[in-house]
Amino acid sequence: MGEGGRLLTVLGILYGIAVLSVIVSGIDPRALTSDLTASYRAVIDVDETITLKESYLFDVRKGQRFSMLYRNWNAPLLYGGSMNSPYISAVTFGGDGLPYVKDKDGRVFAEGADEALIKEISQRAGNNEVGILRKEKFPEGEFRLVAEYEIFPPIRQDDSNAQLNLKLADRHIFYTDVEIIIRDGPSVIKEIFPHLASYSVERTGNIWIVKGKSPTDSLVEVEILTSRYTFRGFSEFIPNIEGYIKSANSNLMLFHILRNAGKNIIIAGLFFYPFLLILIYWLYGSERSFTVPQHLSFIPDPKKKPWLVNMLFSGNAERTDENALYATLVDMERRGLVEILQDGGKLKVKVKSRETKDSFERKVLALLEKYAPYGGGYFDPEEVEKLVDSYVSRRDDGALERLKRDFEDVINFTDPLIVKGFLSTKGHSIVRYSGIVLSIFLGLYMVGMYIFSSLQKGYVYDLLVLGGGMLVSLNLPHLFLPPQVFGRWKRDFYREKLKWNAFKSFLSDLAMIKKYQPEDVAIWEEWLIYGTALGVADSVESAMEELKIKVPTLSKTPYVRRRFYHTYRHVHSASIPKASGTSGLGGLGGFGAGGGFGGGGAGGR
């Protein structure tokens, strides 16, 4: 796949991540996995007597489990009568089942219920509860519970203002939708402060509408600042009510400002970032057009060492991969620097000469010599694997890490000065470092908002999903794409790259090899060496086998690749086992989030 194709693939993945992040952020897994959820609607009439009309639409997703769907209160609930302290009075109640009320004293009210059902409600329901009962358990489906109350809350006021803080829920099942309508009959409401995990507020005249969602056991509350007014409740004089309310809600308001702003910025970033990558590619990565044949039967530049061809023109243009080692070993044997001995499935390599100035070849020779003593003067892959196992069994972490580093220095060899002579990587650096820096800032923001949400009982699931998607988007391009995609080849090296691609295509096509097969064994040797460097050794070997080409010095090539591949994987995957262990370690309310009168919420049993 060419550079343009790779870029288009990544852009497609980024847009998929953007769409998927937005979709998943709106689907809380707790709602998907719950056996029972509800949508909640409340209408609050603010007048001399404060009334509340509640409607729950329960969604039973696992039938034959629940026989009671209910709403309970932390505050005292009466059905008739009054108290000398804040309380709630049930006025009407009904729904899709036998409706009942169990008041603060445990008395049960259920019109039409026989003695057995009254006893069942009395035994199973909690005090301060309104609900619906079915003799047979509820099947899957939707069921409604409605109730109307008069609320006599604590009221704080000074000479000019008053405060109503109504806590509608704090312990409940997942509310997939919340709608709270506040109707201001006497036109006394100055401002409302919703306390929900996430919400929006609309106002039309004297009607306020709060919409949002409330995950399991999260807060549903509205704090209302009004002009001084005669409410039926239990008054307490506190000076500077407005100051107390705004001070208590300042952190929560800041949380929602930061949350909403951050969410909008992240969503915009998810969809805008691919366009930014296109711009960077156009400025720093697009190449001039060259005409090169689709297949090339000759080596574009035999003077280039196989490892250099591997590094620059095979994969990542900044470092080699395993094929560079395999090709270099075979090439060094051809030139007399090493001797490869192969007997059945066993392979050994002996260093015969160090007469080379090539930096990569010197590293390969140093690796072979360093571990040759373990094979009796030969580099023996099997003995290296035994050495790895001994380090693991002895838990010698330091020795194992040094051995791994020795292999990695060869397998992932890099020389920035060499790369700089062929390729300008400015565009790749911009993508890489901007992605890292933005990821750090985004990560700090997400951690900060998570902590902030814990303190303010806020909702950040959607923010974390979107932020996670953005972190992947910021880092995927520079991790997945080689530097040449956003880089630009110097001079005519892009033409050479295309030639090496054409040569690779030729070596991968048996029909083309048959068409141009040479008689000179030396050419087959070069094809196999450079084919190994380009990652298509299997194709060349298959062609040689089918065409019955005998190159004795290269008969060991498959064993070199397979044996060294197995050894490298053994080294790379080895790890020291780590020791592990386990350890186990409604009130009357006030100002701000969680300080309201009421509490409780919906559930099922």
KOLVEX-424317 format. One record per residue (C-alpha): x, z, y; residue number from 0. Coordinates in Angstrom, 3 decimals, m for minus. Each point is the difference from the previous one (the first is absolute). Example, Ala and Ser with C-alpha at 12.3 -4.5 7.8 and 13.67 -1.06 7.14 Angstrom:
residues 2
PT        xx        zz        yy    n
PT    12.300     7.800    m4.500    0
PT     1.370    m0.660     3.440    1
***
This chain:
residues 605
PT        xx        zz        yy    n
PT     0.000     0.000     0.000    0
PT     1.383    m0.977     3.417    1
PT     0.295     2.225     3.045    2
PT    m3.281    m1.252     1.468    3
PT    m1.799     0.588    m3.294    4
PT     1.341     3.535    m0.244    5
PT    m1.065     0.742     3.557    6
PT    m3.511    m1.333    m0.623    7
PT    m0.241     2.124    m3.144    8
PT     0.923     3.151     1.919    9
PT    m2.379    m0.858     2.851   10
PT    m2.803    m0.395    m2.530   11
PT     0.873     3.368    m1.550   12
PT     0.055     1.630     3.453   13
PT    m3.455    m1.308     0.839   14
PT    m1.205     1.185    m3.395   15
PT     1.422     3.451     0.767   16
PT    m1.717    m0.012     3.410   17
PT    m3.409    m0.897    m1.424   18
PT     0.363     2.350    m2.969   19
PT     1.134     2.894     2.230   20
PT    m3.012    m0.371     2.275   21
PT    m2.386    m0.190    m2.975   22
PT     1.537     2.932    m1.896   23
PT     0.221     2.133     3.150   24
PT    m3.774    m0.130     0.242   25
PT    m0.540     1.051    m3.615   26
PT     0.817     3.655    m0.539   27
PT     0.763     0.510    m3.727   28
PT    m1.768     3.365     0.083   29
PT    m3.238    m1.815     0.757   30
PT     0.603    m2.469    m2.832   31
PT     0.786     2.635    m2.613   32
PT    m2.672     2.550     0.916   33
PT    m3.037     0.406    m2.239   34
PT    m2.090     0.916     3.041   35
PT     0.242    m1.073     3.662   36
PT    m2.442    m0.034     2.886   37
PT    m0.677    m1.645     3.302   38
PT    m0.985     2.500     2.689   39
PT    m2.214    m0.392     3.053   40
PT    m0.786     2.757     2.487   41
PT    m2.226    m0.020     3.084   42
PT     0.602     2.907     2.394   43
PT    m2.497     0.599     2.783   44
PT     1.569     2.102     2.742   45
PT    m2.744     1.839     1.858   46
PT    m1.183     3.542     0.437   47
PT    m0.261     0.141    m3.792   48
PT     2.729    m1.938    m1.766   49
PT    m1.340    m1.963    m2.969   50
PT     1.870    m1.797    m2.749   51
PT    m1.378    m2.671    m2.319   52
PT     2.274    m0.828    m2.920   53
PT    m0.245    m2.839    m2.479   54
PT     2.264    m0.354    m3.036   55
PT     0.054    m3.078    m2.185   56
PT     1.755     1.162    m3.158   57
PT     1.710    m2.639    m2.126   58
PT     0.069     1.236    m3.606   59
PT     2.653    m2.073    m1.761   60
PT     0.026     1.905    m3.280   61
PT    m3.461     0.467    m1.382   62
PT    m1.235     2.985    m2.001   63
PT     2.478     2.352     1.609   64
PT    m1.853     1.513     2.971   65
PT    m3.394     1.660     0.016   66
PT     0.276     1.498     3.508   67
PT     1.055    m1.816     3.170   68
PT     0.286     2.335     2.936   69
PT     1.230     0.929     3.445   70
PT     1.167     3.554     0.572   71
PT     0.885     1.902     3.164   72
PT     2.625     2.635     0.727   73
PT    m2.287     1.331     2.745   74
PT    m3.140     2.056    m0.840   75
PT    m2.953    m2.213    m0.939   76
PT    m3.600     1.173     0.372   77
PT    m3.320    m1.564    m0.929   78
PT    m2.311     1.836     2.347   79
PT     0.814     3.124     1.994   80
PT     2.908     0.645     2.348   81
PT     3.223     1.995     0.405   82
PT     1.858     1.883     2.702   83
PT     3.164    m2.070    m0.481   84
PT     0.704    m3.750    m0.219   85
PT    m1.925    m1.706    m2.809   86
PT    m1.573    m3.259    m1.166   87
PT    m3.700    m0.372    m0.768   88
PT    m1.186    m2.635    m2.466   89
PT    m3.171    m1.695     1.240   90
PT    m0.658    m2.835    m2.490   91
PT     1.819    m1.285    m3.049   92
PT    m0.567    m2.728    m2.568   93
PT     1.555    m2.772    m2.021   94
PT     0.108    m1.913    m3.273   95
PT    m0.603     2.949    m2.283   96
PT    m1.418     3.502     0.211   97
PT     1.060     1.283     3.470   98
PT     0.955     3.637     0.346   99
PT     1.495     2.552     2.392  100
PT     1.878     3.123    m0.983  101
PT     0.474     2.189     3.079  102
PT     2.669     2.492     0.942  103
PT    m1.662     2.749    m2.034  104
PT    m0.357    m2.112    m3.130  105
PT    m3.725    m0.688     0.353  106
PT    m1.056    m3.380    m1.378  107
PT    m2.585    m2.284     1.598  108
PT    m1.018    m3.040    m2.027  109
PT    m3.531    m1.265     0.393  110
PT    m1.546    m1.111    m3.302  111
PT     2.685     1.589    m2.164  112
PT    m1.036     2.088    m2.985  113
PT     1.493     3.370    m0.829  114
PT     2.647    m1.503    m2.291  115
PT     1.287    m2.343     2.720  116
PT     0.018     2.786     2.574  117
PT     2.103     2.053    m2.386  118
PT     2.387    m2.892    m0.609  119
PT     0.465    m0.540     3.756  120
PT     0.471     3.709     0.543  121
PT     2.703     0.141    m2.666  122
PT     1.859    m3.202     0.799  123
PT    m0.332    m0.587     3.728  124
PT     2.085     1.853     2.563  125
PT    m1.420     1.909     2.928  126
PT    m0.505    m1.961     3.257  127
PT    m0.759    m3.205    m1.919  128
PT    m2.390    m2.935     0.294  129
PT    m0.196    m2.501    m2.848  130
PT    m1.903    m2.095    m2.506  131
PT    m0.379     0.716    m3.735  132
PT    m0.861    m2.165    m2.983  133
PT    m0.999     1.364    m3.416  134
PT     1.943    m2.856    m1.568  135
PT     3.366    m0.681     1.544  136
PT     0.330    m2.663     2.670  137
PT     0.749    m3.499    m1.301  138
PT     2.392    m2.310     1.821  139
PT    m1.420    m1.093     3.336  140
PT    m0.784     1.156     3.526  141
PT    m2.082     3.079     0.803  142
PT    m1.052     1.352     3.367  143
PT    m0.069     3.560     1.322  144
PT    m1.499     0.659     3.447  145
PT    m0.362     3.223     1.925  146
PT    m0.858     1.151     3.514  147
PT     1.303     3.193     1.574  148
PT    m0.159     2.041     3.132  149
PT     3.425     1.358     0.896  150
PT     0.578     3.222     1.890  151
PT     3.760    m0.094     0.508  152
PT     2.487     2.057     1.959  153
PT     0.058    m1.313     3.566  154
PT     2.921     0.533     2.326  155
PT    m0.590    m0.487     3.684  156
PT     1.250     0.802     3.451  157
PT    m1.640    m0.441     3.385  158
PT     0.086    m3.828    m0.205  159
PT     0.410    m1.162    m3.608  160
PT    m0.890     0.754    m3.596  161
PT     1.482    m0.826    m3.393  162
PT    m1.729    m0.924    m3.259  163
PT     2.295    m0.428    m3.006  164
PT    m1.932    m1.160    m3.064  165
PT     1.869    m0.218    m3.293  166
PT    m2.029    m2.288    m2.242  167
PT     2.370     0.031    m2.975  168
PT     3.376     1.211    m1.176  169
PT    m0.367     0.289    m3.804  170
PT    m1.680    m3.030    m1.525  171
PT     0.183    m3.153    m2.113  172
PT     1.338    m3.230     1.460  173
PT    m2.130    m1.266     2.903  174
PT     0.475    m3.768    m0.014  175
PT    m1.868    m0.373     3.302  176
PT    m0.780     2.516     2.697  177
PT    m2.367    m0.588     2.902  178
PT    m0.820     2.763     2.470  179
PT    m2.529    m0.739     2.731  180
PT    m0.182     2.515     2.852  181
PT    m3.060    m0.264     2.254  182
PT     0.265     1.743     3.367  183
PT    m3.597     0.617     1.141  184
PT     0.709     2.124     3.094  185
PT     3.081    m2.066     0.988  186
PT     2.413     2.923    m0.165  187
PT     2.797    m1.372    m2.206  188
PT     3.211    m0.661     1.903  189
PT     2.314    m0.895    m2.854  190
PT     0.176     0.126    m3.785  191
PT     3.046     0.579    m2.184  192
PT    m0.460    m1.259    m3.585  193
PT     2.066     1.666    m2.692  194
PT     0.124    m2.536    m2.832  195
PT     2.777    m1.517    m2.041  196
PT    m0.662    m3.360     1.663  197
PT    m2.743    m0.992     2.397  198
PT    m1.239    m2.120     2.874  199
PT    m2.336     1.061     2.829  200
PT    m2.617    m2.033     1.866  201
PT    m2.236     1.136     2.809  202
PT    m3.212    m1.568     1.239  203
PT    m1.638     2.020     2.742  204
PT    m0.705     3.454    m1.385  205
PT     0.683    m0.982    m3.597  206
PT     3.424     0.491    m1.585  207
PT     0.815    m1.636    m3.334  208
PT     2.983     1.090    m2.088  209
PT     0.940    m2.116    m3.029  210
PT     2.761     0.513    m2.531  211
PT     0.830     1.186    m3.488  212
PT     0.786     3.381    m1.442  213
PT     2.112     0.289    m3.152  214
PT    m0.531     2.837    m2.430  215
PT     0.022     3.437     1.672  216
PT     0.917    m1.364     3.421  217
PT    m1.575     1.155     3.240  218
PT    m3.256    m1.378     1.474  219
PT    m0.554     1.732     3.301  220
PT    m1.046    m0.678     3.590  221
PT     0.975     2.194     2.924  222
PT    m2.260    m0.551     3.009  223
PT     0.699     0.893     3.621  224
PT    m3.228     0.345     2.022  225
PT    m1.111     1.200     3.360  226
PT    m1.246     3.586    m0.056  227
PT    m3.413    m0.076    m1.641  228
PT    m2.421     2.369    m1.720  229
PT     0.567    m0.654    m3.696  230
PT    m1.680     2.054    m2.692  231
PT     2.965     1.625    m1.625  232
PT     2.389     2.896     0.440  233
PT     1.858    m0.156     3.274  234
PT     3.419     1.288     0.904  235
PT     1.537    m0.210     3.451  236
PT     3.508    m1.455     0.078  237
PT     1.535    m1.186     3.276  238
PT     1.371    m3.537     0.330  239
PT    m1.819    m1.464    m3.013  240
PT     1.018    m3.573     0.879  241
PT     3.672     0.944     0.118  242
PT    m0.163     1.705    m3.392  243
PT    m1.717    m3.000    m1.613  244
PT     2.372    m2.614     1.390  245
PT     3.059     2.071    m0.800  246
PT    m1.178     0.623    m3.570  247
PT    m0.718    m3.709    m0.538  248
PT     3.067    m1.447     1.729  249
PT     2.123    m0.200    m3.163  250
PT    m2.827    m1.539    m2.025  251
PT    m0.645    m2.575     2.731  252
PT     3.728    m0.794     0.095  253
PT     0.008    m0.413    m3.787  254
PT    m2.838    m2.522     0.119  255
PT     1.596    m1.893     2.897  256
PT     3.296    m0.269    m1.885  257
PT    m1.787    m0.793    m3.244  258
PT    m2.173    m2.787     1.392  259
PT     2.792    m1.489     2.098  260
PT     2.394     0.071    m2.935  261
PT    m2.558    m1.514    m2.361  262
PT    m0.734    m2.888     2.368  263
PT     3.706    m0.649     0.592  264
PT     0.767     0.005    m3.736  265
PT    m2.870    m2.389    m0.792  266
PT     1.163    m2.326     2.782  267
PT     3.562     0.251    m1.309  268
PT    m1.025    m0.861    m3.566  269
PT    m1.510    m3.295     1.123  270
PT     2.437    m0.799     2.841  271
PT     3.257     0.696    m1.824  272
PT    m0.054    m3.218    m2.094  273
PT    m0.220    m2.020     3.232  274
PT     3.025     1.879     1.328  275
PT     1.910    m0.909    m3.159  276
PT    m0.895    m3.661     0.496  277
PT     1.370     0.208     3.550  278
PT     3.254     1.620    m1.194  279
PT     0.347    m2.663    m2.686  280
PT    m0.538    m2.760     2.559  281
PT     2.578     1.506     2.381  282
PT     2.698     1.030    m2.487  283
PT    m0.729    m1.389    m3.445  284
PT    m1.359    m3.545     0.142  285
PT     2.490    m2.665    m1.100  286
PT     0.713    m3.595     0.870  287
PT    m1.411    m2.595    m2.343  288
PT     2.396    m1.627    m2.512  289
PT    m0.643    m2.628    m2.633  290
PT     1.426     0.970    m3.381  291
PT    m0.862    m1.464    m3.442  292
PT    m2.304     2.078    m2.180  293
PT     2.637     0.061    m2.752  294
PT     3.775    m0.057     0.402  295
PT     2.164    m0.618    m3.080  296
PT     3.339     1.017     1.497  297
PT     1.283     3.346     1.264  298
PT    m0.470     0.008     3.801  299
PT     3.267     1.860     0.701  300
PT     2.243     0.781    m3.004  301
PT     2.434     1.854     2.287  302
PT    m2.480     2.841     0.449  303
PT     0.347     2.776    m2.531  304
PT    m3.028     0.561    m2.259  305
PT    m0.602     3.491     1.393  306
PT    m0.098    m1.363     3.568  307
PT    m2.527    m2.655    m1.031  308
PT    m2.028     2.758    m1.648  309
PT     0.071     2.212     3.095  310
PT    m0.725    m2.663     2.615  311
PT    m2.196    m2.541    m1.737  312
PT    m1.742     1.680    m2.934  313
PT    m1.870     3.081     1.162  314
PT     0.777     2.477     2.739  315
PT     2.558    m1.613     2.296  316
PT     1.643     3.346     0.763  317
PT     0.907     1.187    m3.514  318
PT     0.607    m1.176    m3.540  319
PT    m2.045     0.746    m3.095  320
PT     0.866     0.349    m3.705  321
PT     0.407    m3.766    m0.462  322
PT     3.014     0.046     2.314  323
PT     1.787     2.326    m2.444  324
PT    m0.920    m2.093    m3.067  325
PT     1.115    m3.265     1.615  326
PT     3.211     1.532     1.334  327
PT     0.988     1.427    m3.401  328
PT    m0.362    m3.412    m1.646  329
PT     1.782    m1.713     2.889  330
PT     2.885     2.485    m0.126  331
PT     0.411    m0.588    m3.729  332
PT     0.186    m3.736     0.630  333
PT     2.757     0.673     2.546  334
PT     1.877     2.425    m2.273  335
PT    m0.627     3.226     1.911  336
PT    m1.930     1.666    m2.829  337
PT    m0.530    m0.464    m3.700  338
PT    m3.484     0.345    m1.484  339
PT    m0.123     0.890    m3.683  340
PT    m3.258    m0.433    m1.856  341
PT    m0.610     0.937    m3.595  342
PT    m3.635    m0.235    m1.068  343
PT    m1.943     2.099     2.465  344
PT     3.082     1.967     1.126  345
PT     1.771    m0.928     3.231  346
PT     3.245     1.131     1.633  347
PT     1.793    m1.073     3.166  348
PT     3.745     0.376     0.662  349
PT     1.670    m0.446     3.375  350
PT     2.967    m2.394    m0.344  351
PT     0.951    m0.555     3.658  352
PT    m0.762     1.372     3.451  353
PT     1.267    m3.105     1.793  354
PT    m2.951    m0.547     2.318  355
PT    m0.573     0.626     3.690  356
PT    m3.772    m0.340    m0.295  357
PT    m1.672     3.276     1.054  358
PT    m2.836    m0.169    m2.511  359
PT     2.207    m0.963    m2.924  360
PT     2.335     2.900     0.811  361
PT    m2.987     2.385    m0.165  362
PT    m1.023    m1.420    m3.386  363
PT     3.531     0.361    m1.356  364
PT     0.210     3.573     1.338  365
PT    m3.250     0.899    m1.791  366
PT     1.231    m1.492    m3.269  367
PT     3.336     1.801     0.200  368
PT    m1.488     3.355     0.984  369
PT    m2.164     0.201    m3.129  370
PT     2.348    m1.890    m2.370  371
PT     1.637     3.246    m1.298  372
PT    m3.327     0.996    m1.591  373
PT     0.127    m3.207    m2.081  374
PT     3.646     0.220    m1.042  375
PT     1.282    m2.242     2.791  376
PT    m3.108    m2.211     0.034  377
PT    m3.112     0.293     2.140  378
PT    m2.526     0.674    m2.767  379
PT    m3.643     0.091     1.187  380
PT    m1.000     2.111    m3.019  381
PT     2.639     2.614     0.820  382
PT    m1.184     0.077     3.630  383
PT    m3.537     0.679    m1.215  384
PT     1.317     2.836    m2.189  385
PT     1.818     1.371     3.039  386
PT    m3.275    m0.053     1.959  387
PT    m1.761     1.864    m2.815  388
PT     2.744     2.630    m0.092  389
PT    m0.342     0.603     3.751  390
PT    m3.732     0.427    m0.453  391
PT     0.346     2.391    m2.944  392
PT     2.620     2.064     1.877  393
PT    m2.146    m0.122     3.141  394
PT     3.019    m1.274     1.949  395
PT    m1.925    m1.308     2.962  396
PT     3.061    m0.710     2.116  397
PT     1.736    m2.144    m2.634  398
PT    m3.200    m1.929    m0.685  399
PT    m0.511    m0.721     3.685  400
PT     3.586    m1.236     0.343  401
PT    m0.448    m2.326    m2.964  402
PT    m3.245    m1.336     1.436  403
PT     1.665    m0.543     3.361  404
PT     2.850    m1.955    m1.639  405
PT    m2.508    m2.388    m1.569  406
PT    m2.163    m0.280     3.116  407
PT     3.033    m0.900     2.126  408
PT     0.469    m3.065    m2.196  409
PT    m3.605    m0.908    m0.769  410
PT    m1.125     0.325     3.625  411
PT     3.224    m1.088     1.659  412
PT    m0.216    m0.787     3.702  413
PT     2.412    m1.111     2.717  414
PT    m1.602    m0.117     3.467  415
PT     2.880    m2.042     1.445  416
PT    m0.506    m2.759    m2.565  417
PT    m3.757    m0.031     0.543  418
PT     0.471    m0.086     3.763  419
PT     2.001    m3.232    m0.329  420
PT    m2.942    m1.733    m1.685  421
PT    m3.164     1.628     1.319  422
PT    m1.341     1.577     3.184  423
PT    m2.185     2.937    m1.070  424
PT    m1.217     1.022     3.447  425
PT    m3.651    m0.659    m0.832  426
PT     0.242     1.959    m3.241  427
PT     1.597     2.911     1.854  428
PT    m2.837    m0.004     2.534  429
PT    m2.603     0.090    m2.790  430
PT     1.905     2.651    m1.933  431
PT     0.896     2.446     2.747  432
PT    m3.276    m0.351     1.895  433
PT    m1.818     0.645    m3.286  434
PT     2.087     3.101    m0.701  435
PT    m0.330     1.412     3.534  436
PT    m3.749    m0.641     0.181  437
PT    m0.389     1.519    m3.474  438
PT     1.717     3.179     1.159  439
PT    m2.296     0.315     3.018  440
PT    m3.066    m0.833    m2.102  441
PT     1.031     2.495    m2.670  442
PT     0.460     2.749     2.592  443
PT    m3.391    m0.849     1.500  444
PT    m1.718     0.148    m3.406  445
PT     1.636     3.313    m0.933  446
PT    m0.882     1.427     3.409  447
PT    m3.608    m1.140    m0.255  448
PT    m0.295     1.410    m3.526  449
PT     1.172     3.407     1.204  450
PT    m2.179    m0.268     3.117  451
PT    m3.022    m0.883    m2.159  452
PT     0.557     3.062    m2.185  453
PT    m0.089     2.206     3.086  454
PT    m3.012    m1.734     1.567  455
PT    m1.945    m0.753    m3.205  456
PT     0.323    m3.699     0.778  457
PT    m0.240    m3.070    m2.211  458
PT     3.117    m2.104    m0.594  459
PT    m0.583    m1.677    m3.370  460
PT    m0.667    m3.368     1.635  461
PT     2.954     0.480     2.347  462
PT     2.355     0.752    m2.892  463
PT    m1.188    m3.054    m1.964  464
PT     0.444    m2.290     3.000  465
PT     3.345     1.563     0.859  466
PT     1.180    m0.417    m3.582  467
PT    m0.979    m3.669     0.119  468
PT     1.881    m0.408     3.280  469
PT     3.130     1.660    m1.438  470
PT    m0.025    m2.472    m2.883  471
PT    m0.535    m2.918     2.385  472
PT     2.864     1.079     2.255  473
PT     2.484     0.231    m2.857  474
PT    m1.121    m2.632    m2.489  475
PT     1.496    m2.991     1.913  476
PT     3.563     1.316     0.255  477
PT    m0.068     1.494    m3.521  478
PT    m1.638    m2.932    m1.756  479
PT     1.373    m2.957     1.950  480
PT     3.709    m0.863    m0.141  481
PT     1.801     0.000     3.373  482
PT     0.183    m3.797     0.171  483
PT    m3.780    m0.259     0.545  484
PT     0.161     1.548     3.478  485
PT     3.657    m1.004     0.342  486
PT     1.392    m3.401     0.958  487
PT     2.768    m1.856    m1.817  488
PT     2.998    m0.947     2.114  489
PT     1.355    m3.532     0.369  490
PT    m1.203    m2.130    m2.956  491
PT    m0.178     2.790    m2.561  492
PT    m3.768    m0.371    m0.285  493
PT     0.608    m3.547    m1.249  494
PT     2.427     1.447    m2.563  495
PT    m2.563     2.568    m1.060  496
PT    m2.497    m2.797    m0.620  497
PT     2.627    m1.803    m2.082  498
PT     0.587     3.075    m2.152  499
PT    m3.792     0.284    m0.426  500
PT    m0.080    m3.628    m1.108  501
PT     2.877     0.625    m2.421  502
PT    m1.857     3.016    m1.401  503
PT    m3.120    m2.138    m0.462  504
PT     2.105    m2.568    m1.837  505
PT     1.444     2.610    m2.377  506
PT    m3.524     1.313    m0.660  507
PT    m1.286    m3.432    m1.051  508
PT     1.016    m1.075    m3.517  509
PT    m1.184    m3.559     0.579  510
PT     2.286    m0.337     3.022  511
PT     2.965     1.489    m1.890  512
PT    m0.556    m2.504    m2.820  513
PT    m0.035    m2.783     2.568  514
PT     3.301     0.999     1.610  515
PT     1.767     1.806    m2.869  516
PT     3.791    m0.237     0.444  517
PT     2.521    m0.569    m2.759  518
PT     2.644     2.160     1.652  519
PT    m0.066     3.534    m1.461  520
PT     1.422     1.397     3.248  521
PT    m3.126    m1.101     1.873  522
PT    m2.209     1.782    m2.548  523
PT     2.114     3.103     0.529  524
PT    m0.528    m0.177     3.754  525
PT    m3.715    m0.666    m0.409  526
PT    m0.377     3.054    m2.206  527
PT     2.056     2.242     2.288  528
PT    m1.865    m1.013     3.152  529
PT    m3.282    m0.073    m1.886  530
PT     0.665     3.640    m0.955  531
PT     0.711     0.823     3.641  532
PT    m3.281    m1.659     1.017  533
PT    m2.003     1.790    m2.714  534
PT    m0.772    m3.030    m2.227  535
PT     2.595     0.505    m2.762  536
PT    m2.732     0.011    m2.660  537
PT    m1.041    m3.531     0.946  538
PT     3.576    m1.343    m0.162  539
PT     0.670     1.723    m3.321  540
PT    m3.227    m1.407    m1.452  541
PT     0.981    m3.490     1.147  542
PT     3.485     0.364    m1.506  543
PT    m1.478     1.161    m3.285  544
PT    m2.523    m2.848    m0.148  545
PT     2.629    m2.579     0.933  546
PT     2.470     1.583    m2.448  547
PT     2.622     0.520     2.682  548
PT     2.820     2.168    m1.390  549
PT     1.997     1.963     2.550  550
PT     1.838     2.660    m2.027  551
PT     1.190     1.993     2.986  552
PT    m3.575     0.325     1.232  553
PT    m1.693     0.864    m3.292  554
PT     0.384     3.641     1.009  555
PT    m1.901    m0.410     3.273  556
PT    m3.416     1.072    m1.344  557
PT     1.573     3.115    m1.527  558
PT     1.719     0.863     3.277  559
PT    m3.292    m0.125     1.857  560
PT    m2.031     1.848    m2.603  561
PT     2.599     2.685    m0.736  562
PT     0.873     0.734     3.620  563
PT    m3.690    m0.121     0.926  564
PT    m0.779     2.651    m2.627  565
PT     2.929     2.175     1.109  566
PT    m0.897    m0.234     3.676  567
PT    m3.614     0.939    m0.740  568
PT     1.220     2.940    m2.071  569
PT     2.212     1.180     2.853  570
PT    m2.626    m0.619     2.661  571
PT    m2.826     1.820    m1.799  572
PT     2.030     3.023    m1.140  573
PT    m0.910     3.302     1.613  574
PT     0.794     3.663    m0.512  575
PT    m3.063     1.998    m1.184  576
PT    m0.983     2.530     2.625  577
PT    m1.131     3.529    m0.765  578
PT    m3.650     0.515     0.854  579
PT    m2.324     2.927     0.254  580
PT    m3.454     0.970     1.202  581
PT    m1.148     2.687     2.323  582
PT    m3.361     1.131     1.108  583
PT    m0.421     1.562     2.989  584
PT   m24.180     0.867    16.329  585
PT     1.097     2.536     1.937  586
PT    m1.110     0.350     3.541  587
PT     2.624    m2.507     1.059  588
PT     1.924    m0.715     3.146  589
PT     1.602    m2.839     1.901  590
PT     1.586    m3.149    m1.453  591
PT     0.041    m1.609    m3.439  592
PT    m1.366     2.238    m2.760  593
PT    m1.387     2.588     2.392  594
PT    m3.614    m1.073    m0.196  595
PT    m3.132     1.709    m1.340  596
PT    m1.434    m1.171    m3.340  597
PT     2.407    m1.344    m2.604  598
PT    m0.588    m0.809    m3.644  599
PT    m1.001    m3.485    m1.066  600
PT    m1.465    m2.148    m2.760  601
PT     0.750     0.093    m3.712  602
PT    m1.419    m0.209    m3.488  603
PT    m0.143     2.061    m3.162  604
***
